């Protein structure tokens, strides 16, 4: 039971296509092509199910094997359905199963996989969210397989790379803003008063006070002179 990753052709090598298989996989690549079955329960003419009918002709060992296969079939389907439910639209298809024919002639699912898109997003932020979804989907079953954990590890690496790229872009943006603020003629530079501009009002005020005092002294001296002349 596993989750398989499938990426788009535009993805980088780190996210290239892959198909993961759990230990003991019996898919077409690892074993002869299985024969699928609708798993319908056949009912005999006397109203008994096929399993009940087989119980009369199967040995105890064969009946035990059938029960094991039935339990395995349920577990496999629940496992893959957990992947599908958590994939949130990233699954590229429904679950794919491999089967084993039991002594009763019925094919039981003994393995499966869900193909999921693990290619990067269009932006680092989208890639980060996608990586989180992939990890959740991979670890959704209560008993993740080794293949599932491998996909989860890849998703964590994918998230780390996206976070690093987001941090780099943020730093570059701050540097660009700082450079723009220092550029003469820029809006930021015009809005920010220079040290000379900040000191200018104080300097002008001092000059005005000096000029005013000089004017007063000059008129005061003239008045003294006039008084002296007409005394």
Secondary structure, 3 states (H helix, E strand, C coil): CEEEEECCCCCCHHHCCCCCCCCCCCCCCCCCCCCCCCCCCCECCCCCEHHHHHHCCCCHHHHHHHHHHHHHHHHHHHHHHHHHHHHCCCECCCCEEEEEECCCCCEEEEEEEEEEECCCCCCHHHHHHHHHHHHHHHCCCCCCCHHHHHHHHHHHHHHHHHHHHHHHHHHHHHHHHHHHHHCCCCHHHHHCCCHHHHHHHHHHHHHHHHHHHHHHHHHHHHHHHHHHHCC
